[in-house]
Amino acid sequence: MNVFDPTRRNLLRTGSFGAAAAAIPAAQLSASAQQSAASASHDIFDVRKYGATGDGKTLDTPAVNRAIEAAAQAGGGIVRFSAGTYLCFSIRLKSQVHLHLEQGSTILAAESPRPGDATGYNGGTYDAAEPNTAWDAYQDYGHNHWHNSLLWGEDIHDFSITGPGLIWGKGLSFGANRPARGDYPIYIAEQAGVGNKAIALKNCRNVLLRDFSILKGGHFGLLLTGVDNLTIDNLKIDTDRDGMDIDCCQNVRVSNCTVNSPWDDGICPKSSYALGYARPTRNVTIANCWVTGTYQLGTVLDGAFKKFATDAGVYCTGRIKCGTESNGGFINIAITGCVFEGCHGYALESMDGALLEDIAICNTTMRDIVAGPLFVRLGSRLRGPKESTQVGTAQRILIDNLVCHNAARTPCSILSGIPGHAIQDVKLSNIYVSTAGGGTAADGQIVPPENEAKYPDPEMFGPMPASGFFLRHMKNVEMSHVEIANDTPDARPAFHLTGVERADFFAITAPRGADGVFSLNNVKDLRIGWSRAAADASIGAIDRKML
């Protein structure tokens, strides 16, 4: 496997700080400018001056933490990592401290203790996972702990990490009870001293993460829980599990990021119960990002872009997903200008009582995806306190300008509520989807199970009875200027509707299946107009009919 080698990076020794001032003779600076430059130099805390070696062999954690503490004690400043490899266990982040990773610098996660070992590399270990047993049952272990990470901060503010350097989670775990992925050693996240995440933040505000790269980020490249006023820009993440989880966060901007996460989600807003209460993820924009699950680890960072073999058994997840942890909600989410390649499509999920409301997605291109481009699920797993957790909502969802080439034959796009709880007020427009095709007439007769409480993923329903869209338990749905194309003939209807009330289809183009284009089951208030797929129709109620 081609795993990125940091020694291949251009080891530029001159950092961005101080370079411009060095180019100007001191005599040419005014007295005030000289005073300002001298003052600024005291605000830079070089980890090497605090004892770090950067040789990739000596444990540099104590020196790095001393530099961060010194900057915090001084009221804030820049902690500088010049070119080199800094072998570390847990780095403890502080308020008003800026970490700058210069070109050629790598923060390397030291090896976690193996099962049964009392200590790790050179007798060191990662910080212990803090107790959070009251909420352990409501989300996976990794979501519930932050201190057992390579870099972590709790209750800090006005903090940033920037620069073109690398964070390499070589010694981190991938999470408990999971098959080995990539070339991770088999570490158990719950074991004392094991590092589980690259960067973890809890209850923070005014945070900037920009320009650096993450290779093999453990369970999460970024786990950000209860972080408000958060900016994530121009990150490159090449990892085994989730790229970034944005959990219970508000006022978030994610832009210009690249995420390759073959075995898990790429960019993943969540809304768990890890804080001890249901807090929505709110006011989020995701723009101009590329997500994929098709490339061998490290080959996105080093530019080789080597794809996994088709028989490699890779999940090819790599998508943008709201969920699965979904206690609080996803409110005011805007996604635009994103590119999907060799991964799953969008997933919007309310399973644990979340209010999934006011979602706008536009200008998306997808290619070679392994499922349908859209998966919207309102379910009833209800993983949360029994006395307060009830079925949530999924409503006011607008998706516009989406093109998808070579979607897998099954499953198709799925939008499914559950009996008594409909997905409402959905508008889909200007969509072109080409699929592999190949479905049979027998496939078109399948009745997928409800699976109301099952873990949500497109594959949860098994083979689907539609080549384009499966719509179930929905109210007020509109599709306009939508085209379905199949690379090989598909005998299934393009659209399958069950338990749908007030549905409008306008300017629809789709191939005819063995019995028709629309399979209609317990549908009320249906209108079809100006479509190549079927004749104009206005129907009050219809059941078990094909059009």
C-alpha positions in Angstrom: 0.0 0.0 0.0 1.3 3.4 -0.9 1.1 5.4 2.3 2.3 9.0 2.2 5.9 9.6 3.3 6.4 13.0 4.9 10.1 12.9 3.8 8.9 13.5 0.3 7.6 16.9 1.2 9.6 19.9 0.2 11.4 20.7 3.5 11.4 24.5 3.3 13.3 25.8 6.3 12.1 29.4 6.0 8.8 29.9 7.7 6.2 32.5 6.8 6.8 34.4 10.1 9.6 36.9 10.1 10.6 36.3 6.4 9.3 39.7 5.2 11.0 41.6 8.1 14.3 39.8 7.5 14.4 41.0 3.9 14.5 44.7 5.1 17.7 45.9 6.8 17.0 46.9 10.4 18.4 50.4 9.8 15.7 51.1 7.2 12.9 50.4 9.8 11.5 53.3 11.7 11.8 53.2 15.5 8.1 52.4 15.9 8.4 49.6 13.3 11.5 48.2 15.0 9.6 48.2 18.3 6.6 46.5 16.7 8.9 43.8 15.1 10.6 43.2 18.5 7.3 42.9 20.2 6.0 40.5 17.6 9.1 38.2 17.9 8.2 37.7 21.6 4.8 36.4 20.5 6.3 33.5 18.6 7.0 30.4 20.7 9.2 28.0 18.7 8.8 24.5 20.0 12.5 23.8 19.3 13.4 26.5 21.8 11.5 24.6 24.4 13.4 21.4 23.7 11.7 19.8 20.7 14.1 18.0 18.4 11.9 17.4 15.3 13.9 14.2 14.5 10.9 11.9 14.4 12.4 9.6 17.0 12.7 11.6 20.2 9.4 12.1 22.1 8.6 15.9 21.7 5.4 16.0 23.6 6.8 17.7 26.8 8.5 20.4 24.8 5.4 21.1 22.6 3.2 21.4 25.7 5.7 23.7 27.4 5.6 26.0 24.4 1.8 26.1 24.3 1.6 26.7 28.1 4.2 29.5 27.8 2.1 31.2 25.0 -1.1 30.9 27.1 0.6 32.3 30.1 1.8 35.2 28.0 -1.8 36.0 27.1 -1.5 34.3 23.7 0.8 33.9 20.8 2.0 31.7 17.9 3.5 28.3 18.6 5.7 27.5 15.7 6.6 24.1 14.2 9.4 24.5 11.8 10.3 21.8 9.3 10.8 18.5 11.0 8.9 15.5 12.4 7.6 15.9 16.0 6.8 12.6 17.6 4.0 13.3 20.2 1.4 11.9 22.5 -1.4 14.2 23.6 -0.9 17.9 22.9 -3.1 20.1 25.1 -4.5 23.1 23.4 -5.1 26.4 25.1 -7.1 29.6 24.6 -5.6 32.4 22.5 -2.8 30.2 21.2 -2.2 29.7 17.5 -0.4 26.6 16.2 1.4 27.2 12.9 2.7 24.2 11.0 5.3 25.4 8.6 6.0 23.7 5.2 7.8 20.4 5.9 6.6 20.1 9.4 4.8 16.9 10.7 3.2 16.2 14.0 3.5 12.4 14.2 1.2 10.4 16.5 3.4 8.1 18.7 2.5 4.5 18.8 -0.3 3.6 21.2 0.1 0.9 23.8 -0.7 -2.5 22.4 -3.3 -4.6 24.2 -1.9 -5.7 27.5 0.9 -3.1 27.5 1.0 -0.7 30.4 3.0 1.9 28.5 3.6 3.1 25.0 6.5 4.4 23.1 9.4 5.5 25.5 7.1 4.9 28.4 4.6 7.5 27.2 0.9 7.2 26.6 -2.0 9.4 25.4 -4.1 11.2 27.9 -6.9 9.1 29.5 -10.4 9.3 28.1 -12.4 11.4 30.5 -15.4 9.8 32.3 -18.6 10.3 30.4 -20.5 7.2 31.4 -23.8 8.9 31.9 -24.1 9.3 28.1 -22.1 6.3 26.8 -25.2 4.5 25.7 -26.3 7.2 23.3 -23.4 7.3 20.8 -20.3 5.3 19.9 -17.4 5.4 22.3 -15.3 7.7 20.1 -18.0 10.4 20.0 -18.1 10.4 23.8 -14.5 11.2 24.7 -12.0 13.9 23.6 -8.9 13.8 25.8 -7.6 10.5 24.4 -6.4 12.3 21.2 -3.3 13.6 19.5 -4.4 17.3 19.9 -7.3 18.2 22.2 -8.9 21.2 23.8 -11.9 21.7 26.1 -13.6 24.9 27.1 -11.0 27.0 25.1 -11.7 30.0 22.9 -9.9 32.0 20.2 -7.7 29.2 19.0 -6.3 28.2 15.6 -4.2 25.7 13.7 -2.9 26.8 10.3 -0.1 26.3 7.9 0.8 23.8 5.2 2.2 21.1 7.5 1.0 17.6 8.2 -0.7 15.8 11.1 0.0 12.1 10.7 -2.0 9.9 13.1 0.2 6.8 12.6 -0.1 5.6 16.1 -3.8 6.2 16.6 -6.6 3.7 16.9 -9.4 3.4 14.5 -12.1 2.6 17.1 -13.2 -0.5 18.9 -14.7 -3.7 17.5 -13.9 -2.8 13.9 -11.9 -4.7 11.3 -8.4 -3.6 10.6 -8.3 -0.9 8.0 -5.3 0.3 6.0 -2.2 -0.6 7.9 -3.4 0.5 11.4 -2.2 -1.7 14.2 -5.1 -3.3 16.1 -5.4 -0.9 19.1 -8.6 -0.8 21.1 -9.9 2.7 21.7 -11.2 2.0 25.2 -7.8 0.8 26.4 -6.0 3.2 28.7 -3.3 5.2 27.0 -4.6 4.7 23.4 -5.0 7.7 21.2 -8.2 7.7 19.3 -8.5 10.9 17.2 -6.2 13.4 15.5 -7.9 16.6 16.8 -10.7 16.7 19.3 -12.4 19.9 20.7 -15.3 20.1 23.2 -17.2 23.2 24.2 -15.0 25.8 22.4 -15.6 29.0 20.5 -13.9 31.1 17.9 -11.8 28.4 16.2 -10.0 28.5 12.9 -8.5 25.3 11.2 -6.8 26.1 7.9 -4.4 24.8 5.2 -2.9 21.8 6.9 -3.3 18.1 6.0 -4.2 15.0 8.0 -3.0 11.5 7.2 -4.7 8.6 8.9 -6.6 10.5 11.6 -7.7 7.6 13.7 -11.4 7.3 14.6 -11.8 10.9 13.5 -9.6 13.3 11.7 -11.6 16.1 13.4 -14.1 15.5 16.3 -15.6 18.9 17.1 -18.3 18.9 19.7 -20.1 22.0 20.9 -17.8 24.3 18.9 -19.3 27.6 17.9 -18.0 30.2 15.5 -15.9 27.5 13.7 -14.1 27.9 10.4 -12.5 25.0 8.5 -10.8 26.0 5.3 -8.5 24.3 2.7 -7.8 21.1 4.7 -6.7 17.9 3.0 -7.7 14.8 4.9 -6.7 11.3 3.8 -7.9 8.8 6.4 -9.4 5.4 7.2 -12.5 6.6 9.2 -14.5 9.8 9.4 -12.7 12.9 8.0 -14.5 15.5 10.0 -17.4 15.2 12.5 -19.1 18.5 13.3 -21.2 17.6 16.3 -23.6 20.0 18.2 -21.8 22.9 16.6 -23.3 26.3 15.6 -22.2 29.0 13.1 -19.8 26.8 11.1 -18.1 27.4 7.8 -16.5 24.5 5.9 -14.9 25.4 2.6 -12.4 24.3 0.0 -11.6 21.0 1.7 -10.5 17.6 0.2 -11.5 14.4 2.1 -10.6 10.9 1.1 -12.2 8.5 3.6 -12.8 5.1 1.9 -14.2 3.3 5.0 -16.3 6.0 6.5 -17.9 9.4 6.1 -16.0 12.4 4.7 -17.7 15.6 6.0 -20.2 14.6 8.7 -22.4 17.1 10.7 -23.8 15.2 13.7 -26.0 16.1 16.7 -25.3 13.5 19.4 -26.1 13.4 23.1 -22.4 13.4 24.1 -22.7 16.8 25.8 -25.5 15.4 28.1 -28.3 17.2 26.3 -29.7 17.5 22.8 -28.1 20.4 21.0 -28.7 21.0 17.3 -26.0 21.6 14.7 -27.2 24.9 13.3 -26.2 27.6 10.8 -23.7 25.5 8.8 -22.3 26.1 5.3 -20.3 23.6 3.3 -18.9 24.9 0.1 -16.5 23.9 -2.7 -15.4 20.6 -1.2 -14.3 17.3 -2.9 -15.2 14.1 -1.1 -14.2 10.6 -2.2 -13.8 7.1 -1.0 -12.0 5.5 -3.9 -8.3 6.3 -3.4 -5.6 4.3 -1.6 -4.5 6.0 1.7 -1.9 8.7 1.2 -2.2 8.9 -2.5 -4.4 11.9 -2.5 -1.9 13.8 -0.3 1.1 12.8 -2.4 -0.7 13.4 -5.7 -0.5 9.8 -7.0 -4.3 9.3 -6.8 -4.1 5.5 -6.9 -7.6 3.9 -6.8 -8.3 0.7 -4.9 -8.9 -2.4 -6.9 -12.6 -3.1 -7.5 -12.3 -6.3 -5.5 -10.4 -4.8 -2.5 -13.5 -4.9 -0.2 -13.5 -1.1 0.4 -16.7 0.5 1.6 -16.1 3.6 -0.6 -18.2 5.7 1.9 -16.5 9.1 1.7 -19.7 11.2 1.5 -21.3 14.3 3.1 -23.8 13.1 5.7 -26.0 14.7 8.4 -26.2 11.9 11.0 -26.2 9.2 12.1 -26.1 10.5 15.7 -29.1 12.8 15.6 -30.6 13.8 18.9 -30.6 17.6 18.6 -31.0 18.5 15.0 -29.7 19.9 11.8 -31.1 23.4 11.2 -30.2 25.9 8.6 -27.7 23.8 6.6 -26.5 25.1 3.2 -24.3 23.0 0.9 -23.0 24.2 -2.4 -20.4 23.6 -5.1 -19.3 20.1 -3.9 -17.9 17.2 -5.9 -18.4 13.5 -5.1 -16.3 10.7 -6.6 -16.2 7.0 -6.0 -18.3 7.2 -2.8 -21.9 7.3 -1.5 -24.1 10.3 -2.1 -25.7 12.8 0.2 -27.3 11.4 3.4 -29.7 13.4 5.6 -30.8 11.4 8.6 -33.0 12.0 11.6 -33.0 8.8 13.7 -32.8 9.9 17.3 -35.3 12.7 17.6 -33.5 15.4 15.5 -35.2 18.3 13.9 -33.8 18.1 10.3 -35.1 21.3 8.9 -34.3 24.1 6.4 -31.7 22.3 4.3 -30.6 23.7 0.9 -28.2 21.8 -1.4 -27.2 23.0 -4.8 -24.6 22.7 -7.6 -23.3 19.2 -7.0 -21.5 16.8 -9.3 -21.2 13.1 -8.7 -19.3 10.4 -10.5 -19.0 6.6 -10.1 -21.0 6.6 -6.8 -21.8 3.3 -5.1 -25.5 4.1 -4.3 -28.1 6.6 -5.3 -27.2 10.3 -5.1 -29.7 11.0 -2.3 -30.6 9.3 0.9 -33.1 11.0 3.2 -34.3 9.0 6.2 -36.7 9.9 9.1 -36.6 6.9 11.4 -37.1 5.8 15.0 -33.9 4.3 16.4 -34.4 6.8 19.3 -31.0 6.4 20.9 -31.4 8.8 23.8 -33.1 9.3 27.2 -36.4 7.4 26.9 -38.3 10.0 28.8 -37.5 12.8 26.3 -36.6 11.1 22.9 -39.3 10.9 20.3 -39.4 10.8 16.5 -38.0 14.0 15.0 -38.7 15.7 11.7 -37.3 16.0 8.2 -38.8 18.9 6.4 -38.2 21.9 4.2 -35.4 20.3 2.1 -34.5 21.9 -1.2 -32.0 20.2 -3.6 -31.2 21.9 -6.9 -28.7 21.4 -9.8 -27.3 18.0 -9.3 -25.7 15.8 -11.9 -24.7 12.2 -11.3 -22.9 9.9 -13.7 -22.7 6.1 -13.3 -24.6 5.5 -10.1 -24.8 1.9 -8.9 -27.8 -0.2 -10.0 -29.0 -0.6 -6.4 -30.0 1.1 -4.3 -31.6 4.1 -6.0 -32.1 7.5 -4.4 -34.2 6.9 -1.3 -36.4 9.3 0.6 -38.3 7.4 3.3 -40.1 8.3 6.5 -42.0 5.8 8.6 -45.7 5.1 9.2 -47.2 8.1 11.0 -44.1 10.3 10.4 -43.7 11.7 6.9 -40.9 13.6 5.4 -42.4 16.9 4.4 -41.9 19.8 2.0 -39.2 18.5 -0.3 -38.3 20.1 -3.6 -35.9 18.5 -6.1 -35.1 20.3 -9.3 -32.7 20.3 -12.2 -31.3 16.8 -11.6 -29.7 14.4 -14.0 -28.9 10.9 -12.9 -27.4 8.2 -15.1 -27.4 4.7 -13.5 -25.8 1.4 -14.4 -29.3 0.0 -15.0 -29.9 -3.7 -15.2 -32.9 -4.1 -12.9 -35.4 -6.8 -13.6 -39.2 -6.8 -13.7 -39.2 -9.0 -10.6 -37.1 -6.3 -8.9 -39.9 -3.8 -9.6 -42.3 -5.9 -7.5 -40.1 -5.8 -4.3 -41.7 -4.3 -1.2 -38.7 -3.0 0.9 -39.1 -3.5 4.7 -39.8 -0.5 6.9 -36.8 -1.1 9.2 -38.0 1.8 11.4 -35.2 1.5 14.0 -32.4 0.0 11.9 -29.1 1.8 11.4 -29.7 4.1 8.4 -27.8 3.5 5.2 -29.0 3.1 1.6 -28.3 -0.6 1.7 -30.6 -1.1 4.7 -33.7 -1.8 2.6 -32.0 -4.3 0.2 -32.8 -4.4 -3.5 -35.1 -1.5 -4.5 -38.1 -1.5 -6.8 -37.1 1.7 -8.7 -34.3 2.7 -11.0 -34.4 6.4 -10.1 -36.3 7.4 -6.9 -38.0 5.5 -4.1 -40.4 7.8 -2.2 -42.2 6.5 0.9 -44.1 8.2 3.7 -43.8 11.7 2.3 -46.0 14.8 2.1 -45.7 17.8 -0.2 -43.0 16.6 -2.6 -42.2 18.4 -5.8 -39.8 17.2 -8.6 -39.2 19.4 -11.6 -36.8 19.1 -14.6 -35.5 15.7 -13.4 -34.1 13.1 -15.8 -33.2 9.5 -15.2 -31.0 7.6 -17.7 -29.9 4.0 -17.5 -26.7 2.8 -19.2 -28.3 -0.6 -19.7 -32.0 -1.4 -19.9 -33.8 -1.4 -16.6 -37.2 -3.1 -16.2 -38.1 -1.3 -13.0 -40.2 1.8 -13.0 -38.1 5.0 -12.6 -40.2 6.3 -9.7 -41.8 4.2 -6.9 -44.2 6.1 -4.5 -45.8 4.6 -1.4 -47.8 6.5 1.2 -47.2 9.9 -0.5 -49.6 12.8 -0.2 -49.5 15.8 -2.6 -46.8 15.1 -5.1 -46.1 17.2 -8.2 -43.9 16.0 -11.1 -43.1 18.5 -13.8 -40.9 18.2 -16.8 -39.8 14.6 -16.0 -37.8 12.5 -18.4 -37.2 8.8 -17.7 -37.1 5.5 -19.5 -40.2 3.2 -19.3 -39.9 0.1 -17.2 -41.6 -3.2 -18.0 -44.9 -1.8 -16.8 -44.5 1.9 -16.7 -42.5 4.8 -15.3 -44.4 5.5 -12.1 -45.4 2.8 -9.6 -48.1 4.4 -7.4 -49.2 2.9 -4.1 -51.6 4.7 -1.7 -50.8 8.0 -3.3 -53.1 11.1 -2.9 -53.2 14.4 -4.7 -50.8 13.6 -7.6 -50.1 15.9 -10.5 -47.9 15.1 -13.5 -47.4 17.8 -16.2 -45.3 18.6 -19.3 -43.3 15.4 -18.9 -41.9 13.0 -21.4 -42.2 10.2 -18.9 -46.0 10.2 -18.7 -49.1 11.9 -19.9 -50.4 14.9 -18.0 -52.5 13.8 -15.1 -54.2 15.1 -12.0 -55.3 12.3 -9.7 -57.1 12.6 -6.3 -56.2 9.1 -5.1 -54.5 6.1 -6.7 -53.3 2.7 -5.4 -51.4 -0.1 -6.9 -51.3 1.4 -10.4 -48.6 2.0 -13.0 -48.4 5.0 -15.2 
